[in-house]
Amino acid sequence: MDLQVYYQKVRETEELIPDEFTVIVSLKTGDGGKEGTQTEVPRRLAARMVVDNLARLATGEELAAHRAAMAELKRQAEQTAAATRLQISVLSTRELEQLRADARKQTKG
């Protein structure tokens, strides 16, 4: 294979990708590559994988669905992290009654 032609194809494909990072969808390969796996990669790597016929660029719908799924996973991870930061204080009955009394005083006055 002529390397100049190969890298020219990579550059041309890279120019077609608008964002710095994009989603590619893997294609089935003879060495066991699994078809349909979505991965977000840098533009340069995406172009190389497309030219090498290892992946294709995700469609607009696939891209939106992937980014929505990643946003949901991020939200869940943040929620889990926030739950681990939850602090619990144990109060005696006397302390609880004092807090309630103080709260009543504030609402009345």
PyMOL CGO cylinders between C-alpha atoms (Angstrom):
from pymol import cmd
from pymol.cgo import CYLINDER

trace = [
    CYLINDER, 0.00, 0.00, 0.00, 1.21, 3.46, -0.86, 0.3, 1, 1, 1, 1, 1, 1,
    CYLINDER, 1.21, 3.46, -0.86, 1.62, 5.34, 2.41, 0.3, 1, 1, 1, 1, 1, 1,
    CYLINDER, 1.62, 5.34, 2.41, 1.11, 8.74, 0.79, 0.3, 1, 1, 1, 1, 1, 1,
    CYLINDER, 1.11, 8.74, 0.79, -2.29, 7.67, -0.52, 0.3, 1, 1, 1, 1, 1, 1,
    CYLINDER, -2.29, 7.67, -0.52, -3.19, 6.09, 2.85, 0.3, 1, 1, 1, 1, 1, 1,
    CYLINDER, -3.19, 6.09, 2.85, -2.38, 9.20, 4.89, 0.3, 1, 1, 1, 1, 1, 1,
    CYLINDER, -2.38, 9.20, 4.89, -4.07, 11.43, 2.32, 0.3, 1, 1, 1, 1, 1, 1,
    CYLINDER, -4.07, 11.43, 2.32, -7.27, 9.37, 2.82, 0.3, 1, 1, 1, 1, 1, 1,
    CYLINDER, -7.27, 9.37, 2.82, -6.86, 9.70, 6.60, 0.3, 1, 1, 1, 1, 1, 1,
    CYLINDER, -6.86, 9.70, 6.60, -6.50, 13.50, 6.31, 0.3, 1, 1, 1, 1, 1, 1,
    CYLINDER, -6.50, 13.50, 6.31, -9.51, 13.77, 3.99, 0.3, 1, 1, 1, 1, 1, 1,
    CYLINDER, -9.51, 13.77, 3.99, -11.64, 11.65, 6.31, 0.3, 1, 1, 1, 1, 1, 1,
    CYLINDER, -11.64, 11.65, 6.31, -10.47, 13.68, 9.31, 0.3, 1, 1, 1, 1, 1, 1,
    CYLINDER, -10.47, 13.68, 9.31, -11.58, 16.90, 7.61, 0.3, 1, 1, 1, 1, 1, 1,
    CYLINDER, -11.58, 16.90, 7.61, -15.11, 15.49, 7.29, 0.3, 1, 1, 1, 1, 1, 1,
    CYLINDER, -15.11, 15.49, 7.29, -15.40, 15.09, 11.06, 0.3, 1, 1, 1, 1, 1, 1,
    CYLINDER, -15.40, 15.09, 11.06, -16.60, 18.39, 12.58, 0.3, 1, 1, 1, 1, 1, 1,
    CYLINDER, -16.60, 18.39, 12.58, -15.94, 17.80, 16.29, 0.3, 1, 1, 1, 1, 1, 1,
    CYLINDER, -15.94, 17.80, 16.29, -12.67, 17.17, 18.13, 0.3, 1, 1, 1, 1, 1, 1,
    CYLINDER, -12.67, 17.17, 18.13, -14.16, 13.96, 19.55, 0.3, 1, 1, 1, 1, 1, 1,
    CYLINDER, -14.16, 13.96, 19.55, -16.67, 11.81, 17.72, 0.3, 1, 1, 1, 1, 1, 1,
    CYLINDER, -16.67, 11.81, 17.72, -18.41, 8.48, 18.14, 0.3, 1, 1, 1, 1, 1, 1,
    CYLINDER, -18.41, 8.48, 18.14, -17.49, 5.52, 15.95, 0.3, 1, 1, 1, 1, 1, 1,
    CYLINDER, -17.49, 5.52, 15.95, -19.25, 2.18, 15.62, 0.3, 1, 1, 1, 1, 1, 1,
    CYLINDER, -19.25, 2.18, 15.62, -17.07, -0.89, 15.27, 0.3, 1, 1, 1, 1, 1, 1,
    CYLINDER, -17.07, -0.89, 15.27, -17.37, -3.21, 12.30, 0.3, 1, 1, 1, 1, 1, 1,
    CYLINDER, -17.37, -3.21, 12.30, -16.99, -6.98, 12.27, 0.3, 1, 1, 1, 1, 1, 1,
    CYLINDER, -16.99, -6.98, 12.27, -13.43, -7.97, 11.43, 0.3, 1, 1, 1, 1, 1, 1,
    CYLINDER, -13.43, -7.97, 11.43, -11.78, -11.23, 10.51, 0.3, 1, 1, 1, 1, 1, 1,
    CYLINDER, -11.78, -11.23, 10.51, -9.68, -11.25, 13.67, 0.3, 1, 1, 1, 1, 1, 1,
    CYLINDER, -9.68, -11.25, 13.67, -12.64, -11.30, 16.04, 0.3, 1, 1, 1, 1, 1, 1,
    CYLINDER, -12.64, -11.30, 16.04, -13.68, -7.64, 16.07, 0.3, 1, 1, 1, 1, 1, 1,
    CYLINDER, -13.68, -7.64, 16.07, -17.23, -7.25, 17.38, 0.3, 1, 1, 1, 1, 1, 1,
    CYLINDER, -17.23, -7.25, 17.38, -19.71, -5.25, 15.33, 0.3, 1, 1, 1, 1, 1, 1,
    CYLINDER, -19.71, -5.25, 15.33, -21.78, -2.44, 16.84, 0.3, 1, 1, 1, 1, 1, 1,
    CYLINDER, -21.78, -2.44, 16.84, -19.66, -1.27, 19.76, 0.3, 1, 1, 1, 1, 1, 1,
    CYLINDER, -19.66, -1.27, 19.76, -19.83, 2.52, 20.12, 0.3, 1, 1, 1, 1, 1, 1,
    CYLINDER, -19.83, 2.52, 20.12, -16.79, 4.42, 21.31, 0.3, 1, 1, 1, 1, 1, 1,
    CYLINDER, -16.79, 4.42, 21.31, -16.00, 8.11, 21.58, 0.3, 1, 1, 1, 1, 1, 1,
    CYLINDER, -16.00, 8.11, 21.58, -12.54, 8.80, 20.18, 0.3, 1, 1, 1, 1, 1, 1,
    CYLINDER, -12.54, 8.80, 20.18, -10.45, 11.75, 18.95, 0.3, 1, 1, 1, 1, 1, 1,
    CYLINDER, -10.45, 11.75, 18.95, -11.04, 12.83, 15.36, 0.3, 1, 1, 1, 1, 1, 1,
    CYLINDER, -11.04, 12.83, 15.36, -7.63, 11.59, 14.12, 0.3, 1, 1, 1, 1, 1, 1,
    CYLINDER, -7.63, 11.59, 14.12, -8.15, 8.07, 15.51, 0.3, 1, 1, 1, 1, 1, 1,
    CYLINDER, -8.15, 8.07, 15.51, -11.68, 7.94, 14.13, 0.3, 1, 1, 1, 1, 1, 1,
    CYLINDER, -11.68, 7.94, 14.13, -10.39, 8.83, 10.66, 0.3, 1, 1, 1, 1, 1, 1,
    CYLINDER, -10.39, 8.83, 10.66, -7.71, 6.11, 10.81, 0.3, 1, 1, 1, 1, 1, 1,
    CYLINDER, -7.71, 6.11, 10.81, -10.20, 3.46, 11.93, 0.3, 1, 1, 1, 1, 1, 1,
    CYLINDER, -10.20, 3.46, 11.93, -12.65, 4.42, 9.18, 0.3, 1, 1, 1, 1, 1, 1,
    CYLINDER, -12.65, 4.42, 9.18, -9.92, 4.28, 6.51, 0.3, 1, 1, 1, 1, 1, 1,
    CYLINDER, -9.92, 4.28, 6.51, -8.72, 0.93, 7.90, 0.3, 1, 1, 1, 1, 1, 1,
    CYLINDER, -8.72, 0.93, 7.90, -12.33, -0.32, 7.64, 0.3, 1, 1, 1, 1, 1, 1,
    CYLINDER, -12.33, -0.32, 7.64, -12.41, -1.18, 11.34, 0.3, 1, 1, 1, 1, 1, 1,
    CYLINDER, -12.41, -1.18, 11.34, -15.24, 1.23, 12.18, 0.3, 1, 1, 1, 1, 1, 1,
    CYLINDER, -15.24, 1.23, 12.18, -17.70, 3.67, 10.71, 0.3, 1, 1, 1, 1, 1, 1,
    CYLINDER, -17.70, 3.67, 10.71, -18.78, 7.09, 11.90, 0.3, 1, 1, 1, 1, 1, 1,
    CYLINDER, -18.78, 7.09, 11.90, -21.93, 7.06, 13.99, 0.3, 1, 1, 1, 1, 1, 1,
    CYLINDER, -21.93, 7.06, 13.99, -25.06, 8.51, 12.45, 0.3, 1, 1, 1, 1, 1, 1,
    CYLINDER, -25.06, 8.51, 12.45, -26.61, 11.63, 13.97, 0.3, 1, 1, 1, 1, 1, 1,
    CYLINDER, -26.61, 11.63, 13.97, -29.14, 9.54, 15.86, 0.3, 1, 1, 1, 1, 1, 1,
    CYLINDER, -29.14, 9.54, 15.86, -26.49, 7.14, 17.17, 0.3, 1, 1, 1, 1, 1, 1,
    CYLINDER, -26.49, 7.14, 17.17, -24.33, 10.07, 18.23, 0.3, 1, 1, 1, 1, 1, 1,
    CYLINDER, -24.33, 10.07, 18.23, -27.19, 11.74, 20.11, 0.3, 1, 1, 1, 1, 1, 1,
    CYLINDER, -27.19, 11.74, 20.11, -28.19, 8.47, 21.79, 0.3, 1, 1, 1, 1, 1, 1,
    CYLINDER, -28.19, 8.47, 21.79, -24.60, 7.74, 22.82, 0.3, 1, 1, 1, 1, 1, 1,
    CYLINDER, -24.60, 7.74, 22.82, -24.07, 11.20, 24.29, 0.3, 1, 1, 1, 1, 1, 1,
    CYLINDER, -24.07, 11.20, 24.29, -27.41, 11.01, 26.12, 0.3, 1, 1, 1, 1, 1, 1,
    CYLINDER, -27.41, 11.01, 26.12, -26.44, 7.63, 27.57, 0.3, 1, 1, 1, 1, 1, 1,
    CYLINDER, -26.44, 7.63, 27.57, -23.06, 9.00, 28.68, 0.3, 1, 1, 1, 1, 1, 1,
    CYLINDER, -23.06, 9.00, 28.68, -24.75, 12.01, 30.29, 0.3, 1, 1, 1, 1, 1, 1,
    CYLINDER, -24.75, 12.01, 30.29, -27.09, 9.69, 32.19, 0.3, 1, 1, 1, 1, 1, 1,
    CYLINDER, -27.09, 9.69, 32.19, -24.16, 7.54, 33.36, 0.3, 1, 1, 1, 1, 1, 1,
    CYLINDER, -24.16, 7.54, 33.36, -22.36, 10.67, 34.52, 0.3, 1, 1, 1, 1, 1, 1,
    CYLINDER, -22.36, 10.67, 34.52, -25.45, 11.83, 36.41, 0.3, 1, 1, 1, 1, 1, 1,
    CYLINDER, -25.45, 11.83, 36.41, -25.76, 8.44, 38.10, 0.3, 1, 1, 1, 1, 1, 1,
    CYLINDER, -25.76, 8.44, 38.10, -22.07, 8.46, 39.05, 0.3, 1, 1, 1, 1, 1, 1,
    CYLINDER, -22.07, 8.46, 39.05, -22.39, 11.96, 40.53, 0.3, 1, 1, 1, 1, 1, 1,
    CYLINDER, -22.39, 11.96, 40.53, -25.49, 10.89, 42.43, 0.3, 1, 1, 1, 1, 1, 1,
    CYLINDER, -25.49, 10.89, 42.43, -23.67, 7.84, 43.80, 0.3, 1, 1, 1, 1, 1, 1,
    CYLINDER, -23.67, 7.84, 43.80, -20.71, 9.99, 44.80, 0.3, 1, 1, 1, 1, 1, 1,
    CYLINDER, -20.71, 9.99, 44.80, -23.03, 12.46, 46.53, 0.3, 1, 1, 1, 1, 1, 1,
    CYLINDER, -23.03, 12.46, 46.53, -24.69, 9.61, 48.42, 0.3, 1, 1, 1, 1, 1, 1,
    CYLINDER, -24.69, 9.61, 48.42, -21.34, 8.47, 49.75, 0.3, 1, 1, 1, 1, 1, 1,
    CYLINDER, -21.34, 8.47, 49.75, -20.73, 11.97, 51.08, 0.3, 1, 1, 1, 1, 1, 1,
    CYLINDER, -20.73, 11.97, 51.08, -23.99, 11.96, 53.03, 0.3, 1, 1, 1, 1, 1, 1,
    CYLINDER, -23.99, 11.96, 53.03, -23.25, 12.63, 56.67, 0.3, 1, 1, 1, 1, 1, 1,
    CYLINDER, -23.25, 12.63, 56.67, -25.46, 11.31, 59.40, 0.3, 1, 1, 1, 1, 1, 1,
    CYLINDER, -25.46, 11.31, 59.40, -25.54, 12.62, 62.94, 0.3, 1, 1, 1, 1, 1, 1,
    CYLINDER, -25.54, 12.62, 62.94, -26.98, 10.67, 65.83, 0.3, 1, 1, 1, 1, 1, 1,
    CYLINDER, -26.98, 10.67, 65.83, -28.89, 12.82, 68.28, 0.3, 1, 1, 1, 1, 1, 1,
    CYLINDER, -28.89, 12.82, 68.28, -30.09, 11.98, 71.70, 0.3, 1, 1, 1, 1, 1, 1,
    CYLINDER, -30.09, 11.98, 71.70, -33.76, 12.46, 72.50, 0.3, 1, 1, 1, 1, 1, 1,
    CYLINDER, -33.76, 12.46, 72.50, -32.91, 15.54, 74.57, 0.3, 1, 1, 1, 1, 1, 1,
    CYLINDER, -32.91, 15.54, 74.57, -30.98, 17.12, 71.66, 0.3, 1, 1, 1, 1, 1, 1,
    CYLINDER, -30.98, 17.12, 71.66, -33.84, 16.36, 69.26, 0.3, 1, 1, 1, 1, 1, 1,
    CYLINDER, -33.84, 16.36, 69.26, -36.39, 17.99, 71.59, 0.3, 1, 1, 1, 1, 1, 1,
    CYLINDER, -36.39, 17.99, 71.59, -34.13, 21.03, 71.92, 0.3, 1, 1, 1, 1, 1, 1,
    CYLINDER, -34.13, 21.03, 71.92, -33.89, 21.38, 68.13, 0.3, 1, 1, 1, 1, 1, 1,
    CYLINDER, -33.89, 21.38, 68.13, -37.67, 21.11, 67.80, 0.3, 1, 1, 1, 1, 1, 1,
    CYLINDER, -37.67, 21.11, 67.80, -38.19, 23.70, 70.52, 0.3, 1, 1, 1, 1, 1, 1,
    CYLINDER, -38.19, 23.70, 70.52, -35.73, 26.08, 68.83, 0.3, 1, 1, 1, 1, 1, 1,
    CYLINDER, -35.73, 26.08, 68.83, -37.49, 25.58, 65.49, 0.3, 1, 1, 1, 1, 1, 1,
    CYLINDER, -37.49, 25.58, 65.49, -40.88, 26.37, 67.07, 0.3, 1, 1, 1, 1, 1, 1,
    CYLINDER, -40.88, 26.37, 67.07, -39.48, 29.56, 68.60, 0.3, 1, 1, 1, 1, 1, 1,
    CYLINDER, -39.48, 29.56, 68.60, -38.16, 30.70, 65.21, 0.3, 1, 1, 1, 1, 1, 1,
    CYLINDER, -38.16, 30.70, 65.21, -41.46, 30.08, 63.41, 0.3, 1, 1, 1, 1, 1, 1,
    CYLINDER, -41.46, 30.08, 63.41, -43.49, 31.91, 66.09, 0.3, 1, 1, 1, 1, 1, 1,
    CYLINDER, -43.49, 31.91, 66.09, -41.26, 34.88, 66.48, 0.3, 1, 1, 1, 1, 1, 1,
]
cmd.load_cgo(trace, "trace")
